[in-house]
Amino acid sequence: MTNVVLPERPSPLIESTVYFTVSEALSNAVKHSGADRVDITGSRVGDTLVVTVKDNGHGGADPARGTGLQGMVDRVAATGGKLLLASPAGGPTELRMEIPWTATASR
């Protein structure tokens, strides 16, 4: 399921950050989690774009165990945003991006 409701299109920087981060999250869910469902939601909350990707897989995702998740953290951080990950053993995994609506590249 996808449910993204925005008042307007975000900047190209935000759009590409979300696109590549969601793409990586979907790829990880398919390759590693055993999930058969992934839900994506997005909305603007004040001056922040909040996007979540939640799968029903077995959990256990850990940025310290590989470069893929850390790359996602770094990509979002480059916008001044943050990526939060909850992935307890047994699942589910939920990735949450919080990106300032007026984000500019920090690199």
C-alpha positions as CSV (number, residue, x, y, z in Angstrom):
1,M,0.0,0.0,0.0
2,T,1.2,3.5,-0.8
3,N,-0.4,6.6,0.7
4,V,1.5,9.8,0.1
5,V,-0.4,13.1,0.4
6,L,1.6,16.3,-0.1
7,P,0.4,19.9,-0.6
8,E,2.9,20.4,-3.4
9,R,5.9,18.7,-5.0
10,P,9.0,18.9,-2.9
11,S,12.4,20.2,-4.2
12,P,14.4,18.0,-6.5
13,L,16.9,17.4,-3.6
14,I,14.1,16.0,-1.4
15,E,12.5,14.1,-4.2
16,S,15.7,12.3,-5.1
17,T,16.6,11.6,-1.5
18,V,13.2,10.0,-0.9
19,Y,13.2,8.1,-4.2
20,F,16.6,6.5,-3.6
21,T,16.0,5.8,0.1
22,V,12.6,4.2,-0.5
23,S,14.1,2.2,-3.5
24,E,16.8,0.9,-1.2
25,A,14.3,0.0,1.5
26,L,12.2,-1.9,-0.9
27,S,15.2,-3.7,-2.2
28,N,16.2,-4.6,1.3
29,A,12.8,-5.9,2.1
30,V,12.7,-8.2,-0.9
31,K,16.3,-9.4,-0.5
32,H,16.6,-9.8,3.3
33,S,13.4,-9.6,5.3
34,G,11.1,-12.3,3.9
35,A,8.4,-9.7,3.8
36,D,5.4,-10.1,1.6
37,R,3.9,-6.7,2.3
38,V,5.5,-3.2,2.4
39,D,3.5,0.0,3.2
40,I,4.8,3.4,2.3
41,T,3.3,6.6,3.7
42,G,4.3,10.2,3.3
43,S,3.0,13.5,4.5
44,R,4.2,17.0,5.3
45,V,4.0,17.7,9.0
46,G,4.7,21.4,9.6
47,D,8.0,22.1,7.9
48,T,9.0,18.4,7.7
49,L,8.4,15.7,5.2
50,V,7.8,12.4,6.9
51,V,8.0,9.2,4.9
52,T,7.7,5.7,6.4
53,V,8.5,2.4,4.8
54,K,7.2,-0.6,6.9
55,D,7.4,-4.2,6.0
56,N,6.1,-7.3,7.6
57,G,9.4,-9.2,7.5
58,H,11.4,-10.9,10.2
59,G,13.3,-7.8,11.3
60,G,16.8,-7.6,12.6
61,A,18.0,-4.8,10.2
62,D,21.1,-3.1,11.7
63,P,23.0,-0.2,10.0
64,A,26.2,-1.4,11.7
65,R,26.1,-4.7,9.8
66,G,26.4,-3.3,6.3
67,T,26.9,-0.3,4.1
68,G,23.4,-0.3,2.6
69,L,21.5,1.0,5.6
70,Q,24.3,3.3,6.6
71,G,24.3,4.8,3.1
72,M,20.6,5.5,3.6
73,V,21.3,7.2,6.9
74,D,24.0,9.3,5.3
75,R,21.9,10.2,2.3
76,V,19.1,11.5,4.5
77,A,21.5,13.3,6.9
78,A,23.0,15.2,3.9
79,T,19.6,17.0,3.7
80,G,19.7,18.0,7.3
81,G,17.2,15.2,8.0
82,K,17.3,12.0,10.0
83,L,16.4,8.4,9.3
84,L,15.0,6.4,12.2
85,L,15.0,2.6,12.1
86,A,13.0,0.2,14.2
87,S,13.6,-3.5,13.3
88,P,13.3,-5.8,16.3
89,A,14.1,-9.5,15.8
90,G,10.9,-11.1,14.6
91,G,9.8,-7.9,12.9
92,P,8.4,-5.8,11.6
93,T,10.9,-3.3,10.2
94,E,9.9,0.4,10.0
95,L,12.1,3.0,8.4
96,R,11.1,6.7,9.0
97,M,12.6,9.6,7.2
98,E,12.2,13.1,8.6
99,I,13.5,15.7,6.1
100,P,13.1,19.5,6.4
101,W,10.8,20.7,3.7
102,T,13.3,23.4,2.8
103,A,16.3,21.1,2.8
104,T,19.4,22.0,1.0
105,A,22.5,19.8,0.3
106,S,25.0,19.9,3.1
107,R,27.8,18.4,1.0
